[in-house]
Amino acid sequence: MTNFQNELEEAYAYCEKIIKRHSKSFYYAFSTLPKPKAKAVYAIYAFCRIADDSVDEHGNKSEQWKALTKLENQLRLFEMKQEPNTLLWIALRDVFNRYDMKIQPFYDQINGQKTDIIFQSPRDINELERYCYLVAGSVGLMLLPIIATNERESLEEEAVYLGVAMQLTNILRDVGEDYRDKNRIYLPDSLRRKEGYTILNLQNSLINNSFIALWEELATRAEELYDLFQNKINAFDEDSQFPVLLSSQIYRGILGAVRKNNYNCLNQRNYVSAIEKQRIYRSVVTSTVRAESHKLEA
């Protein structure tokens, strides 16, 4: 093995370590991809994780801007093929060499992180979904050239739907944590007013009918987007359909976990249990096998 190959393997191992540490659900799903595709997903995840950590892992706005600006400057160098010789960029360069990637979603991801530095609660669902596109729908577009090599252009909407649905799910899981630890309220102002759920209610971790109605309105929107994505799953690469569907269903399962815990996402962490993951896994296996058999019959 040449020095370059050794360096490349080290770069991908670095990216895999990041996704393994920060998102067991994504790793659980995407590790079932063919190895070259899985490595590409790990590299994209690592970029997004570093972008997110630029904001969440620094204590003040000055440090956040500094870290995010550094990453953005490195991305501009990368666009000009002059990136630093570091593990993240070595892996991403290989991804861009192997797949028909677009650079804009990477800038969109950074712009999404900027909105968290100068955070303001979204006024309505449209503002919330715009934010969700920047920090998560953009990831769907990053992944498309890897998981939909022949249908990338026609599946852009579905990729964004999935990313937005997942980010809405994150928000609905982390309502209390976002407010308590980050002083952020992602629940749109107009929906809170409509349901009569106040900031004082949130401060007191009050779970009442108003909160449940507000939470369910956003959850229903997320589930609608999951369905719109899933309707096109058969257009993705055959070797990618199972892991993509699995990741979406596991994430969707977080909504069920919150409901099961009586909507306590204010002072309790909700997650999909190992037993539930296995049930989802079996369900996705069954549905993909059934779809394949229908295809063969046709």
C-alpha positions in Angstrom: 0.0 0.0 0.0 1.4 3.4 -1.0 1.8 6.4 1.4 -1.2 8.0 -0.3 -3.4 5.0 0.2 -2.3 4.8 3.9 -3.2 8.4 4.3 -6.5 8.0 2.7 -7.4 5.0 4.9 -6.4 7.0 7.9 -8.6 9.9 6.8 -11.6 7.6 6.3 -11.0 6.0 9.7 -11.0 9.4 11.3 -14.4 10.2 9.7 -15.8 6.8 10.7 -14.7 7.4 14.3 -16.6 10.7 14.3 -19.9 9.2 13.1 -19.5 6.2 15.4 -19.1 8.5 18.4 -21.8 11.1 17.6 -24.6 9.2 15.9 -25.1 5.5 16.6 -28.3 5.5 14.6 -26.8 6.9 11.4 -23.8 4.6 11.8 -26.1 1.6 12.4 -27.9 2.3 9.2 -25.2 3.6 6.8 -22.6 1.0 7.8 -24.8 -1.5 5.8 -23.9 0.4 2.6 -21.2 -1.0 0.3 -17.9 0.0 1.8 -16.9 2.8 -0.7 -20.3 4.4 -0.3 -20.3 4.1 3.5 -16.9 5.8 3.6 -18.2 8.7 1.5 -21.1 9.1 3.9 -18.8 9.1 6.9 -16.7 11.9 5.3 -19.8 14.0 4.7 -21.1 13.4 8.2 -17.7 14.4 9.6 -17.8 17.7 7.8 -21.3 18.4 9.1 -20.4 17.4 12.6 -17.4 19.7 12.6 -19.6 22.5 11.3 -22.1 21.9 14.1 -19.4 21.7 16.7 -18.0 25.0 15.6 -21.1 26.5 17.2 -22.1 24.1 20.0 -18.6 23.3 21.3 -17.5 26.9 21.8 -18.5 29.1 24.7 -19.0 32.5 23.2 -20.0 34.1 19.9 -16.5 35.3 19.1 -15.1 31.7 19.3 -18.0 30.4 17.4 -17.6 32.8 14.5 -13.8 32.1 14.5 -14.3 28.3 14.3 -17.0 28.6 11.6 -15.1 31.1 9.5 -12.0 28.9 9.6 -14.1 26.0 8.3 -15.7 28.2 5.6 -12.3 29.5 4.5 -11.1 25.9 4.2 -14.2 25.0 2.1 -13.3 27.9 -0.2 -9.8 26.6 -0.6 -11.3 23.1 -1.2 -13.5 24.5 -3.9 -10.3 25.8 -5.6 -8.5 22.5 -5.0 -6.1 24.1 -2.5 -7.5 22.6 0.7 -5.3 21.9 3.8 -3.7 18.5 3.9 -5.7 17.3 6.9 -7.7 14.1 7.4 -11.2 15.6 6.8 -10.2 17.3 3.5 -8.2 14.3 2.3 -11.4 12.2 2.7 -13.7 14.7 1.1 -11.3 15.2 -1.8 -11.6 11.5 -2.5 -15.4 11.7 -2.3 -15.5 14.6 -4.8 -13.1 12.6 -7.1 -15.3 9.6 -7.0 -18.8 11.1 -7.1 -20.5 13.9 -9.0 -20.7 16.2 -6.0 -22.0 19.8 -5.7 -20.3 22.3 -3.4 -23.3 24.5 -2.6 -24.9 22.3 0.0 -21.7 22.4 2.0 -21.9 26.2 2.1 -25.6 25.9 2.9 -24.7 23.8 5.9 -22.3 26.5 7.2 -24.9 29.2 6.7 -27.3 27.1 8.8 -24.8 27.1 11.6 -24.4 30.8 11.3 -28.1 31.2 12.0 -27.6 29.4 15.3 -24.9 31.9 16.4 -27.3 34.9 15.8 -30.3 32.8 16.8 -33.8 34.0 16.7 -36.9 31.8 17.2 -38.6 31.1 13.9 -41.7 33.3 13.4 -43.6 30.5 11.6 -43.3 27.1 10.1 -41.8 28.4 6.8 -38.9 30.0 8.7 -38.4 26.8 10.7 -38.3 24.7 7.6 -35.9 27.0 5.9 -33.6 26.6 8.9 -34.1 22.8 8.7 -33.1 22.9 5.1 -29.9 24.7 5.8 -28.7 22.4 8.6 -30.2 19.1 7.4 -31.9 19.2 4.0 -28.5 20.3 2.7 -27.1 17.0 4.0 -29.6 15.1 1.9 -28.3 16.9 -1.2 -24.7 16.1 -0.2 -25.6 12.4 0.0 -27.6 12.2 -3.2 -24.7 11.6 -5.6 -23.7 8.6 -3.5 -27.0 7.0 -2.9 -28.8 8.0 -6.1 -26.1 7.9 -8.8 -28.5 7.9 -11.8 -31.4 9.8 -10.4 -29.8 12.6 -8.5 -31.5 15.5 -10.2 -35.0 14.0 -10.0 -34.7 13.1 -6.3 -33.5 16.4 -4.9 -36.9 17.3 -3.4 -37.1 13.9 -1.7 -33.6 14.3 -0.3 -34.5 17.7 1.2 -37.8 16.3 2.5 -35.9 13.6 4.4 -33.4 16.0 5.9 -36.1 18.5 7.0 -38.1 15.7 8.5 -35.1 14.5 10.5 -34.3 18.0 11.7 -37.9 18.5 12.8 -37.6 15.2 14.7 -34.4 16.5 16.4 -36.1 19.7 17.4 -39.1 17.8 18.8 -36.8 15.4 20.7 -34.7 18.2 22.2 -37.2 20.9 23.1 -36.1 21.1 26.8 -32.4 20.6 26.1 -32.3 23.3 23.5 -34.0 25.8 25.8 -32.1 24.8 29.0 -28.6 24.4 27.6 -28.6 26.7 24.5 -31.4 29.2 25.2 -33.0 28.4 21.9 -36.7 27.9 21.2 -37.2 26.3 17.7 -41.0 26.0 18.2 -42.4 28.7 15.9 -43.8 31.8 17.6 -47.0 31.7 15.5 -47.7 28.1 16.6 -47.0 28.8 20.2 -49.4 31.7 20.2 -52.0 29.7 18.3 -51.9 27.0 20.9 -51.5 29.3 23.9 -48.2 27.8 25.0 -46.0 30.5 26.7 -42.3 30.8 27.4 -43.2 30.7 31.1 -44.8 27.3 30.4 -41.6 26.2 28.8 -39.5 27.5 31.7 -41.6 25.4 34.0 -41.4 22.3 31.8 -45.2 22.2 31.6 -46.6 19.5 29.4 -50.2 20.3 28.8 -52.8 20.0 26.0 -51.4 23.2 24.4 -47.9 21.8 24.3 -49.1 18.4 23.0 -51.1 20.1 20.2 -48.1 22.3 19.2 -45.8 19.3 19.3 -48.2 17.1 17.3 -48.6 19.8 14.6 -44.9 19.8 13.9 -44.7 16.0 14.3 -47.5 15.6 11.7 -45.5 17.8 9.3 -42.4 15.7 9.9 -44.3 12.5 9.2 -45.8 13.9 6.0 -42.2 14.7 4.8 -41.0 11.2 5.8 -43.9 9.7 3.7 -43.1 12.0 0.7 -39.5 10.8 0.8 -40.5 7.1 1.2 -42.8 7.2 -1.8 -39.7 7.6 -4.0 -37.4 5.1 -2.2 -37.4 2.7 -5.2 -35.7 5.4 -7.3 -32.6 5.4 -5.1 -29.7 3.0 -6.0 -30.7 -0.6 -5.1 -27.7 -1.0 -2.9 -28.7 2.2 -1.0 -32.4 1.8 -0.5 -32.2 -0.4 2.6 -29.8 1.8 4.6 -31.5 5.0 3.6 -34.9 3.6 4.5 -33.6 2.2 7.7 -32.0 5.5 8.8 -35.3 7.3 8.1 -37.4 4.8 10.0 -35.1 4.7 13.0 -35.2 8.5 13.1 -39.0 8.6 12.7 -39.1 6.2 15.6 -37.9 9.0 17.9 -41.3 10.6 17.5 -42.9 7.4 18.7 -40.6 7.3 21.7 -41.6 10.8 22.7 -45.3 9.9 22.5 -44.7 6.8 24.5 -43.1 8.9 27.2 -46.2 11.1 27.4 -44.5 13.9 25.4 -41.8 14.5 28.0 -39.1 16.0 25.8 -38.6 18.9 28.3 -36.6 17.1 30.9 -36.1 13.6 29.6 -34.0 12.3 26.7 -36.0 10.2 24.3 -34.4 7.6 22.0 -35.2 4.5 20.0 -34.3 1.5 22.1 -32.2 -1.4 20.9 -35.3 -3.7 20.8 -37.2 -1.1 18.8 -34.3 -0.7 16.4 -34.3 -4.5 15.8 -38.1 -4.4 15.2 -37.6 -1.5 12.7 -34.7 -3.4 11.1 -36.9 -6.5 10.5 -39.7 -4.3 9.2 -37.5 -2.6 6.7 -36.0 -5.9 5.6 -39.5 -7.3 5.0 -40.6 -4.2 3.0 -37.5 -4.1 0.8 -37.8 -7.8 0.1 -41.5 -7.4 -0.8 -40.7 -4.5 -3.1 -37.9 -6.5 -4.8 -40.3 -9.4 -5.4 -42.9 -7.1 -6.9 -40.3 -5.7 -9.2 -39.3 -9.2 -10.3 -42.9 -10.2 -10.9 -43.4 -7.0 -13.0 
